[in-house]
């Protein structure tokens, strides 16, 4: 019997966008399980705490049994090895993402040759969506519906309004 095909989809997910959701859904069809791994990065000042992001991811995928949300710090390949993952999934929206992602994939391969990196493109309608852009639009009072899951939109608008007070 073959070992389960476990993939890691790492990122900040601050907040989770429908582009992320698209990649997670399609990734969950390709792998036995996919772990959405939120990076604990002390150098960034995120809008949502790691626990809040994990809660939003878990809520969004509550009915998809092969999607798990977790957090990590340190080297991604060390985390992937500890979770017995054989694949790292990375989303690429545009050519501008490719150079950085390509460098990271090559470094990860050097550090852990047994772990493959798979690049996935989001659906065309989400190809321009990023967490940074969504936060910026929301903070300026713009409409972000259709860019993030509904429960994430509600939490995002609450947080932006609270910060604006």
N, C-alpha and C positions, 0 to 999 in steps of 0.2 A: 504494500500500500504506500502510495506516494505521500510525502510530507505535505501538510497544508501550505498553500501559497499565501503567505502573509505579506501585505504591502504596508508601507508607512507613507502617509501623506503629511509632510511637515509644513509648518508655517506659523504665522502669528495669528491669523484669523481674527483680526481686530478691526471690524467685525467680520463674521462669516458672511460671504456674499453668495448670490445665486450662481456665480461662476465657480466658486468653491463647491457648492452643492452639486452642480453639474458634473464636475470631475469626480467627486466622491461617489455619486450614484453610478457613473459609468465604471469607475474603478472597482466598485463593489461587485459588479457583474463579471469582471475579469479575474478577480482574486477570491480565494476562499474567505479571506477577511481583510479589511483595510482599517488601519489605525490612523485616525486623524490626530496628529501629534502637535500640540501647541508648544511652541518654543518659549521657555522661561528666559527672557532676555532682560537682565537688570539694567542694561544701558538705554533701553527704550522706555518712554513713558506712555503706556497704552491707555486707550480710552476705557477699556474693560479689563478687569483683573483676569488672571489665568482661570480662576475658578468660575467666573462669570462666562467666559468664552467656552469652557468645557460644558457648562450647563446648557448654553445655547446650542452647541453642536449635538449634545445628547438628546435634547428636546427635538431638534430638527430631524434626527435619524432614529427616533425612538421605535419606529416600526420596522427598521431594517436591521435584522439580527446580526449581520456580519460587519457592521460598522461600529467601531469603538472610538471613544475619545480619551486621550491621555495627554500628559505633559512631559516634557523632558528638558534637560539642560546639558550642556557639554556637546561632545561630538555626536552628530546624527548617526554615524555608522556604529558607534558604540551602543547607542540606544537601540538601533535597528537589530544589532546582534543580540542584545539582551532580550528582545522580543521575538527572536527567531524569524525575523523578516528577511525575505530574499530580494525584495524590490523596494525601491524608493520611487514614489510617484511625484512628479513635479508638473505644475501647470505652466504653460507658456502662452501668453496672450499675443505677443508681437515679437518681431525680430529683436527689439531692444531687450527683451527678457532672455533671449537665447544665449548671448555671449556669457553673461554671468552664470546662468544655469549650466551651460556647457563646462565652464571652468570648475564649478562645484561638483558636477558629475564625474569629471576626470579625477579630481582630488579624492572624492569618495571612493572611486574605483581603486586608486592607488593605496588608500588606507584599508579598504576591505574589498578585495577583488571578487569575492563571492556574492556581493550585493550589487544587483543591477539597478540602473536608473531608467525609468520610463517617462518620457515627456508626453503629456496630453494637452491638447488644445481644448479650451472650453467651447461650448456652442457659440456660434457666430454672434448671437444677440448679447453675449456676455464678454466678448473679446476685448472690450475697452474698460471693463469694470475692475476696479481695484479697491481694496479696503481704504486706502488713503484717500482716493477720490470720493468714495461714498461718505466718509467722515467729513471731508471738506464741504461737499454739497449740503449735507445735513446741517452742518454748523452755520452755513450761510442761509438756511431756511428753505433750501431746495427740496424738491420731491424725490425721495429715494425708493418709493414703492416700485416693485418689479426689479429691484437691484439686490435686495436682501430678503431672506424669509420674513414673513409677516411678524412673527414674535420678535425677531431681531430688530426689525424696523421700529417696533414699539419701544423696545429697550434703548435703541439708539436715539430716538427722539426725546425720550425722558432724560437720558444722560446729557444730551446736547443742551436741552432747556435748563437743566440743573446747573450746568457749567456756565451758562449765559447769565444766570441770576447774579 
